[in-house]
């Protein structure tokens, strides 16, 4: 790069010593500017990059959420089982109450029939 700059200055009529100094200085400044741009570019992108530690942290968080979801699922299954048990008991009690009420009504009806028809 420095040689291209030097040749351009020589063709433009600049003395050899001055052309060398200017070409060298421009080349040094150009390299420093490029290095600065690369550093800034890396700094911007490094803030967006995930490290292995970041990835591991997210993996652990996902695993914790998965375990919590599994725990909630098990609790829901327990509640469903309890609801089914209670439902079965309610059906038994309702059926028993109906049978008892029917038996009681039949007993009362028979008592009334016996009271009126056997007393005469």
C-alpha positions as CSV (number, residue, x, y, z in Angstrom):
1,X,0.0,0.0,0.0
2,X,2.8,2.4,0.9
3,X,4.5,1.8,-2.4
4,X,1.3,2.7,-4.3
5,X,1.0,6.0,-2.4
6,X,4.7,6.7,-2.9
7,X,4.4,6.1,-6.6
8,X,1.4,8.4,-6.8
9,X,3.2,11.2,-5.1
10,X,6.3,10.8,-7.3
11,X,4.2,10.9,-10.4
12,X,2.6,14.1,-9.0
13,X,6.0,15.7,-8.8
14,X,6.7,15.4,-5.1
15,X,10.4,14.9,-4.2
16,X,11.5,11.4,-3.3
17,X,12.3,12.0,0.4
18,X,9.0,13.9,0.9
19,X,7.1,11.2,-1.0
20,X,8.6,8.5,1.2
21,X,7.7,10.4,4.4
22,X,4.2,11.2,3.3
23,X,3.5,7.6,2.1
24,X,4.9,6.2,5.3
25,X,2.8,8.5,7.4
26,X,-0.4,7.9,5.4
27,X,0.2,4.1,5.6
28,X,0.7,4.3,9.4
29,X,-2.4,6.4,9.8
30,X,-4.4,4.1,7.5
31,X,-3.3,1.0,9.5
32,X,-4.2,2.7,12.8
33,X,-7.6,3.7,11.5
34,X,-8.3,0.2,10.2
35,X,-7.3,-1.2,13.6
36,X,-9.6,1.2,15.4
37,X,-12.5,0.4,13.1
38,X,-11.9,-3.3,13.6
39,X,-11.7,-2.8,17.4
40,X,-15.0,-0.8,17.4
41,X,-16.6,-3.4,15.2
42,X,-15.5,-6.2,17.5
43,X,-16.7,-4.3,20.6
44,X,-20.2,-3.8,19.1
45,X,-20.5,-7.4,18.1
46,X,-19.0,-8.8,21.3
47,X,-21.8,-7.2,23.3
48,X,-24.3,-9.2,21.2
49,X,-22.4,-12.6,21.3
50,X,-23.4,-15.2,23.8
51,X,-20.7,-16.9,25.7
52,X,-20.8,-20.6,26.7
53,X,-21.6,-19.4,30.2
54,X,-24.6,-17.5,28.8
55,X,-25.8,-20.5,26.9
56,X,-25.4,-22.7,30.0
57,X,-27.3,-20.3,32.1
58,X,-30.2,-20.2,29.7
59,X,-30.1,-24.0,29.5
60,X,-30.3,-24.3,33.3
61,X,-33.2,-21.8,33.3
62,X,-35.1,-23.8,30.7
63,X,-34.5,-27.0,32.6
64,X,-35.8,-25.4,35.8
65,X,-38.9,-24.2,34.0
66,X,-39.4,-27.7,32.5
67,X,-39.2,-29.2,36.1
68,X,-41.7,-26.7,37.4
69,X,-44.1,-27.5,34.5
70,X,-43.7,-31.2,35.3
71,X,-44.4,-30.5,39.0
72,X,-47.6,-28.5,38.1
73,X,-48.6,-31.4,35.7
74,X,-48.3,-33.9,38.6
75,X,-50.3,-31.6,40.9
76,X,-53.1,-31.3,38.3
77,X,-53.2,-35.1,38.0
78,X,-53.6,-35.4,41.8
79,X,-56.4,-32.8,41.7
80,X,-58.1,-34.7,38.9
81,X,-57.9,-38.0,40.8
82,X,-59.3,-36.3,43.9
83,X,-62.2,-34.8,41.9
84,X,-63.0,-38.2,40.4
85,X,-63.0,-39.8,43.9
86,X,-65.3,-37.0,45.3
87,X,-67.5,-37.4,42.3
88,X,-67.8,-41.1,42.9
89,X,-68.7,-40.5,46.5
90,X,-71.3,-37.9,45.6
91,X,-72.9,-40.3,43.1
92,X,-73.0,-43.1,45.7
93,X,-74.6,-40.7,48.3
94,X,-77.2,-39.4,45.8
95,X,-78.1,-42.9,44.7
96,X,-78.4,-44.1,48.3
97,X,-80.5,-41.1,49.1
98,X,-82.8,-41.8,46.2
99,X,-83.2,-45.4,47.2
100,X,-83.8,-44.4,50.8
101,X,-86.3,-41.8,49.9
102,X,-88.1,-44.2,47.5
103,X,-88.1,-46.9,50.3
104,X,-89.4,-44.3,52.8
105,X,-92.1,-43.1,50.4
106,X,-93.1,-46.8,49.7
107,X,-93.2,-47.4,53.5
108,X,-95.4,-44.4,54.1
109,X,-97.7,-45.3,51.2
110,X,-98.1,-48.9,52.5
111,X,-98.7,-47.6,56.0
112,X,-101.5,-45.3,54.8
113,X,-103.0,-48.0,52.7
114,X,-102.9,-50.4,55.7
115,X,-104.3,-47.8,58.0
116,X,-107.3,-47.1,55.8
117,X,-108.0,-50.5,54.3
118,X,-107.4,-52.8,57.1
119,X,-109.2,-50.9,59.8
120,X,-112.6,-51.3,58.2
